[in-house]
């Protein structure tokens, strides 16, 4: 394994934080070294300084794609933190059904990883609106910084084991068998999700219309205090009044600083 020096770690971790908001603490130095050593070997580099200089000079963007895929943790599963989805269906959707007059729902899965969260939301909305769904635009935006997980999400293929948390009725209604161990999301749900690559630390969000609900769960744990605060402020500015923000249960907003109102654990609202 190629060793990383203190200086190399400092340069590389600063680069990652400046460009992607991910704060890699000193105690994670060995983890970073382990995740990137294979990349250095494949590219013929003998030191992390060579790799760092390559990242700075690379104009193709290929190096950045690999870097992001290696340093991000894309752990997710269907129905993760299921109380959020119950609240979305039981409280948020009834509110939106009566308050969104143009019937154009704008939901954003802001760190969608391999697609389980976005597809879960799409299935919930399909089931909720049922026979009225043709009257509503329920397409949702799903973004992530990692190109590889977006590719996986777009395919919508999941193993039997990964589908275990899904209700049996959903498995029948929204999935079709691909082979003995794999199932694929049916097009009626797959077509409801628009996947895009997006970096949450962009200075300005490019969205022309505001969202009614944003899910950004288990992402801000990787950000330092200032980066997290700036992101939450941007979320607030791009949510409609009355809209909701869902964060991970291991995350929370500073109630004395945020403009969001606390609703329940990991759920906030713009008034």
C-alpha positions in Angstrom: 0.0 0.0 0.0 1.3 3.4 -0.9 1.8 5.5 2.2 0.4 9.0 2.5 2.5 11.7 4.3 1.0 14.3 6.6 1.5 17.0 4.0 -0.1 14.9 1.3 -3.1 14.2 3.5 -3.5 17.8 4.3 -3.5 18.9 0.7 -5.8 16.1 -0.5 -8.3 16.5 2.4 -8.4 20.3 1.8 -9.0 19.7 -1.9 -11.9 17.3 -1.1 -13.5 19.7 1.5 -13.1 22.8 -0.8 -14.7 21.1 -3.8 -17.2 18.6 -2.3 -17.8 19.8 1.3 -16.7 16.4 2.8 -14.6 17.0 5.9 -12.1 14.2 6.4 -10.8 14.3 9.9 -7.2 13.5 10.8 -8.2 10.1 12.3 -9.5 9.1 8.8 -6.1 9.4 7.2 -5.6 5.6 7.1 -9.0 5.2 5.6 -8.3 7.7 2.9 -5.0 6.0 2.1 -6.7 2.6 1.9 -9.5 3.8 -0.4 -7.2 5.6 -2.9 -4.0 3.3 -2.9 -5.6 1.0 -5.5 -6.3 4.0 -7.8 -2.7 5.2 -7.5 -1.4 1.8 -8.4 -3.7 1.5 -11.4 -2.6 4.9 -12.7 1.1 4.2 -12.1 1.6 6.8 -9.4 4.2 6.2 -6.7 3.1 8.9 -4.3 -0.1 10.8 -3.2 1.6 14.0 -4.3 1.7 12.8 -7.9 -2.0 11.9 -7.6 -2.8 15.3 -6.1 -1.0 17.2 -8.9 -2.8 15.0 -11.4 -6.2 16.0 -9.8 -5.3 19.7 -10.1 -4.2 19.4 -13.7 -6.9 17.0 -15.0 -9.4 18.8 -17.3 -11.3 15.8 -18.4 -13.1 15.3 -15.1 -12.4 11.6 -15.1 -10.1 11.8 -12.1 -12.7 13.7 -10.1 -15.4 11.1 -10.8 -13.1 8.3 -9.5 -12.1 10.3 -6.4 -15.7 11.1 -5.5 -16.7 7.5 -5.9 -13.9 6.3 -3.6 -14.4 8.8 -0.8 -18.2 8.8 -0.5 -20.1 6.2 1.5 -23.2 5.2 -0.5 -24.9 3.1 2.1 -28.7 3.0 1.7 -31.6 0.6 1.5 -35.3 0.5 0.9 -37.5 2.0 3.7 -34.5 3.3 5.6 -35.7 5.3 8.6 -39.2 4.2 7.6 -41.0 6.6 10.0 -40.0 9.4 7.5 -41.9 7.7 4.7 -44.9 7.1 7.0 -45.0 10.7 7.9 -44.5 11.7 4.3 -47.5 9.7 3.2 -49.7 10.4 6.3 -49.0 14.1 6.8 -47.0 15.7 4.1 -48.9 14.4 1.1 -52.4 15.2 2.4 -51.2 18.7 3.1 -49.7 19.1 -0.4 -52.7 17.6 -2.0 -54.9 20.4 -0.6 -52.3 23.3 -0.9 -50.6 22.7 -4.3 -53.2 24.2 -6.6 -51.5 23.5 -9.9 -51.0 19.8 -8.9 -47.3 20.0 -9.8 -45.5 18.4 -6.9 -41.8 19.1 -6.6 -39.9 16.6 -4.5 -36.1 16.4 -4.3 -34.1 13.4 -3.1 -30.9 15.4 -2.6 -28.5 12.6 -2.0 -30.2 9.7 -3.7 -27.2 7.2 -3.8 -28.3 4.0 -5.6 -32.0 5.1 -5.9 -33.8 3.3 -3.1 -35.0 6.5 -1.4 -36.2 8.1 -4.7 -38.0 5.0 -5.9 -39.6 4.6 -2.4 -41.0 8.1 -2.6 -42.2 7.5 -6.2 -44.1 4.3 -5.1 -45.6 6.1 -2.1 -46.9 8.9 -4.3 -48.2 6.5 -6.8 -50.1 4.6 -4.2 -51.3 7.7 -2.4 -52.8 9.4 -5.5 -54.0 6.1 -6.9 -56.8 6.7 -9.4 -56.1 10.5 -9.2 -52.5 10.2 -10.2 -53.1 11.1 -13.9 -54.2 14.6 -12.6 -50.9 15.2 -10.8 -47.3 15.7 -11.9 -45.5 13.5 -9.4 -42.1 13.3 -11.1 -39.3 13.8 -8.6 -35.7 15.0 -8.9 -33.0 12.7 -7.5 -29.4 13.9 -7.4 -26.0 12.7 -6.2 -22.4 13.7 -6.5 -21.3 10.1 -7.5 -21.6 9.2 -11.2 -21.4 5.5 -10.5 -24.3 5.3 -8.0 -26.4 7.4 -10.4 -25.7 4.8 -13.1 -26.9 2.1 -10.7 -30.0 4.0 -9.7 -31.0 4.6 -13.3 -30.9 0.9 -14.0 -33.3 0.2 -11.1 -32.1 -3.3 -10.6 -32.1 -4.8 -7.1 -31.4 -8.1 -5.5 -34.0 -10.1 -3.7 -32.1 -9.5 -0.4 -32.1 -5.7 -0.9 -35.8 -5.8 -1.6 -36.6 -7.5 1.7 -37.9 -4.3 3.5 -40.4 -3.6 0.7 -44.1 -4.5 1.3 -45.1 -7.6 -0.6 -47.8 -5.7 -2.4 -45.2 -3.3 -3.8 -43.0 -6.1 -5.0 -45.8 -7.4 -7.1 -47.1 -4.1 -8.3 -43.9 -2.1 -9.0 -41.2 -4.7 -9.8 -40.7 -7.4 -12.4 -38.3 -10.4 -12.2 -35.1 -10.0 -14.1 -33.6 -13.4 -13.2 -33.6 -15.7 -10.1 -32.0 -13.1 -7.8 -32.6 -9.7 -9.4 -35.7 -7.6 -9.9 -36.1 -4.3 -11.8 -38.4 -1.4 -11.1 -41.2 -1.1 -13.6 -41.1 1.7 -16.1 -44.1 3.4 -14.6 -42.1 4.1 -11.5 -38.7 4.4 -13.1 -40.0 7.2 -15.4 -41.2 9.2 -12.4 -37.6 9.8 -11.2 -35.3 12.3 -13.0 -31.6 11.6 -12.0 -29.0 14.3 -12.2 -25.4 14.7 -11.0 -25.3 17.6 -8.5 -22.8 18.9 -6.0 -24.6 20.2 -2.9 -21.9 22.7 -2.1 -22.5 24.7 -5.3 -22.7 28.4 -4.3 -26.0 28.8 -6.0 -28.7 26.3 -6.7 -29.9 26.5 -10.3 -33.6 25.6 -9.8 -36.1 27.9 -11.3 -39.0 26.7 -9.1 -39.0 25.9 -5.4 -39.6 22.4 -3.9 -42.4 21.3 -1.7 -40.2 18.7 0.1 -36.5 17.9 0.2 -35.0 14.7 1.5 -31.3 15.1 2.4 -30.6 12.3 4.8 -27.3 11.1 6.3 -25.2 13.5 4.2 -24.5 16.4 6.4 -22.7 14.2 8.9 -19.8 14.4 6.5 -19.8 18.2 6.5 -18.2 20.6 9.0 -20.4 23.2 10.8 -20.1 26.0 8.4 -20.7 23.9 5.3 -23.8 22.3 6.9 -25.2 25.7 7.9 -24.7 27.1 4.4 -26.4 24.1 2.8 -29.4 24.3 5.2 -29.8 28.0 4.3 -29.8 27.1 0.6 -32.4 24.5 1.2 -34.6 27.0 3.0 -34.4 29.4 0.2 -35.4 26.8 -2.4 -38.4 25.3 -0.4 -41.9 26.6 -0.8 -43.5 28.1 2.4 -45.1 25.2 4.3 -42.6 22.8 2.7 -40.7 20.1 4.5 -37.0 19.1 4.9 -36.1 15.6 6.0 -32.6 14.9 7.4 -31.1 11.8 8.8 -31.9 10.7 12.4 -28.2 11.1 13.3 -28.5 14.7 12.1 -30.1 17.8 13.5 -30.4 21.5 12.8 -29.4 24.2 15.3 -32.8 25.4 16.4 -31.4 28.8 17.6 -29.9 29.5 14.2 -32.0 27.8 11.5 -35.0 29.4 10.0 -36.7 26.1 9.7 -39.2 25.1 12.4 -38.6 21.8 14.2 -41.5 19.4 13.6 -40.3 16.1 14.9 -37.0 14.2 15.0 -35.2 14.8 11.7 -38.2 16.7 10.2 -38.3 20.4 9.7 -40.7 22.9 8.0 -40.5 26.3 6.4 -43.3 28.5 7.7 
